[in-house]
Amino acid sequence: MARKKEEIARDAQTESDGSRAISRFRISDALMMLFIAILCLTCILPFLHLAAKSISGNAAVMAKSVSFWPKDINFDAYKSIFKDGSLVTSFLYSVFVTLLFTVLGMVACTCAAYPLSKKRLKGRGFFTFILMVPMYFGASLIPTYLLFNDLHLIDNMWVLILPLIYSPYNMMIMKNYFITSIPDSLEESAFLDGASNFQILGQIVIPLSKPIMATLSLFYAVGRWNAYADNIYYIRSDALKMVQYKLYQMVASASEAQTATLSEAAAVTSTPEVLQAAAIMFVTIPIICIYPFLQKYFVKGVMVGAVKG
């Protein structure tokens, strides 16, 4: 009897420290790990290839001899980009639009999600239904263009910001997070102390919601940074074109002709293929630099905010 108890205790200890999980490693686990590794490589290898091409010599790139390690290292393409005032100015303008879009989007999302997370709101189901309709139904391109034209938003910076600051998907994630992660007792005690709804939201709810705030901020920022379709449809002035649209024009023009699209003042000495790679890296690096600082909040926010519907 005593020996059986020792075996049970030993089994419980092996389960707690994870040693049994190692002994149960199966072929299916290896296949899953291999599949995940292949998925990771599909993201990493193209990035490494572009990075190597962007700092390689023109002859090596044209000879298709650059894979994941640069040859004849030089930074002429990056020098050309920084000498080109239009691309750098468009980059700074894109940063400003992305920051403003993210701030306004988070304000709109929070103001919609917090009231809908409270049971005391009368008609909560109706308002939730109304706010979720844009997630499933939307106007086509022509009616949208006519509407923006009537609102004098065509060829205006605000056409890149206002139409998309409210996201039903992000609102639903934040609403679920408030319901599952913010105890009602905190709000009740704050009400007893005389706090208003805005004080509770600003001093209690938002400080306790850093994971979901960081997650949705990243969603907003990445979505706005990578988008360029609305630039094509609604923007005409070069000064209002975001850097993603400039990159699209550069890649398209270089694909059609063996010429670069930078200004003459940039003193371009790189081939279009090298210049494309450098421009793509120039646009992608800022988002890559942001991810490490928000990764822990990003993972926690996605997992917790998606627990309940």
C-alpha positions, 0 to 999 in steps of 0.5 A, a space after each residue: 500500500 505504501 509503495 502504491 502511494 509512492 508511485 502515485 506521488 512520483 507520477 504526480 511529480 513527473 506530471 507537474 514538472 513536465 518530464 512525462 510530457 517529454 516521454 510522450 513525445 510522438 510523431 504527430 508532435 514532430 510533424 506539428 513542429 515541422 509544420 510550424 517551422 515551415 510556416 515561420 520560414 515562409 515569413 523569415 526567408 523572404 525578409 532575409 532575401 530582400 534584406 540581402 538584396 537591398 545591400 548587395 551590388 547591382 551585378 550580383 543582384 542582376 546575375 540572380 546570385 544573391 539568396 540570403 547573404 549579401 554580395 558586394 555589400 554597399 548601401 547605395 540604394 539606401 543613400 538614394 532613398 534618403 537623398 530623395 526628399 519625396 520618399 522621406 517626407 512621405 514616410 514622415 507623413 505616413 507616421 503622423 497619419 498612422 499615429 493619429 489614426 491609432 489614437 482616434 481609433 482607440 478612442 472610438 473603440 473604447 467609447 463603444 466597447 465600455 458602455 456595451 460591456 455593462 448590463 445596466 445599459 438599457 437596449 444593450 443588445 440592440 446597440 450591439 447589433 447596430 454597431 456590428 452591422 458594418 462588419 457584415 455589410 458595407 457600401 461598394 466603391 462607387 457609393 463610397 466615393 460619391 459620399 466622400 465627395 459630397 463630404 469634401 473628403 476627396 484628396 484630403 488627409 482625413 479620408 485616410 483616417 475618419 472612415 476606418 477609425 471604428 472597427 466592429 471587430 476590435 470593438 467586440 474584442 475589447 468589449 469581451 475583455 472588459 466583461 471577462 477581466 474587469 470585476 464588477 466589484 471594482 466599479 461598484 466600489 468606485 460608484 460608492 466613493 462617488 466616481 463618475 463613469 468617465 472617472 471609472 473608465 479613465 482611472 480604473 478600467 483603462 489602467 487595468 486593460 493595458 494588454 488589450 489596449 496594446 493589442 488593438 493599438 497594434 492592429 490599428 497601426 499595422 492596418 493603417 501602415 500597410 493599407 494603400 488602396 484608399 490612397 489609390 481611390 481617394 488621393 490625388 496630390 503627391 503631398 498626401 500620398 502615404 509611403 506605401 502608395 509611393 512604394 507601390 508606384 515604385 514597384 509597378 513602374 520598375 516592373 514595367 520599365 528598367 528605370 527608377 522612380 526617385 527624383 533626379 536629386 537622389 542620384 540613383 546608382 542602383 538597379 530597380 530591383 535593388 531599389 525596390 528591396 531597399 524601399 520595402 525594407 525602409 517601409 517595413 522596419 518601423 513595424 518590426 521595431 515596434 513588435 518586440 515592445 508590444 509582444 507580451 501585451 499582444 499575446 495576452 490581449 488576444 488570448 484573454 479578449 477572445 475567451 467569450 463572445 
